[in-house]
Structure formats: C-alpha cells, structure tokens
Amino acid sequence: MKQLLHRSIAATSFLYFLGTAGSNLAVSQPTVKAWGWDDSLAVVQLTEQYLTRLEVQKEGLLIVHLSARLPKRLQGMTFRLDTLKSNACPIIKVVINARVNATQRQLVLAHEMVHVKQILSGELEISEGWVRWKGKNYRYQWGAERYRAPWESEAHRLDNQLAKESLLQPLMASNPPNHHH
C-alpha cells in the first residue's frame, strides 16, 4: 500500500509539474547548432524563436551554417543530411550565403526555417532532381520558375512576417572562416 501511495504521489506531482511548467516543456524541437557565425548563440536563439513561431514540434538536429561557398544567386538553402528513412532523428542543414548583408540574413533565415518546418512535418521531401510536396512529385527547378513552386510560395508568404516579429533585431554580422571543409 505504501508503494502504491508513493507511485500515486509521484505520478500526480509529475502531472502537476507538466501542467504548470508551461507549454515549452511538452514541445520538442530540433537541437540547433550554428557554424561560421560571429555570434552563434544569437543565431541559435533566433532559429529557436522561428521554430517556436512556426510550431515545429519534432526532434532532430538542425545545423545553421553561414558560408561563402554558396553560388551568388542562392541566398540560402535547406536540405536533409540523413536519409528519408531515418525519420526518428532527422538531420537538416541550412546554409546561409555569407555574401547576404547582415539585415537580409534574418529574412533568409526565416525563409529557410519555413522549409525546415515543411521537411519535418513531412510536407516537403527534396531529392536530387525532384521534390515531393504534400504527396505530389515535381521536377526541381533552378530558374525563376522555382519561386512559383508551392513550397516556395508558403516560405515567401511567411518569411517577412517571421522576421518582423523577431525579438532579436538584426541578425549579427559574421565573417565566416575562409578554410575549406
């Protein structure tokens, strides 16, 4: 009887703790790592803020990398480093072009976080040469046509709003290392 009482008290205390600790306790988000930024902590905080506003609730690893190695025409890109079969713990990399000015980086990061949400929710799958959006296959487009793609439309619709609502203004300037990986 004493054991049962202790278990009951422990369970009740745990449920009370869950109920009073706030919504963040129950929400799991990807672990965020920032590479190549002068102020990695601020980038991690901003990324976590965007994920919260987008209601991303899936564990995984998210790497946000500032790099001068992206082609000039690309401001940012998001892709999975793991295979689609390893859904238990997805690994996603977001690369932000270091040539983008410091004020624009915040908007590019917001845009790429929408793609992170799309990938983690299963709406968007990207593979070489094709994209699956909400169950429908598309050939991947590199030209101006890609801006009309439905996954890009959603990202463009939400990125300005996210960046404007950000509590961390503006995203710090960074000087990525010039060494090659």
PyMOL commands that set and color helices and strands:
alter all, ss='L'
color gray80, all
select helices_A, chain A and resi 2-20+23-26+40-53+102-120+144-148+150-165
alter helices_A, ss='H'
color red, helices_A
select strands_A, chain A and resi 31-35+61-67+76-80+91-97+124-127+130-133+136-139
alter strands_A, ss='S'
color yellow, strands_A
deselect
rebuild
show_as cartoon
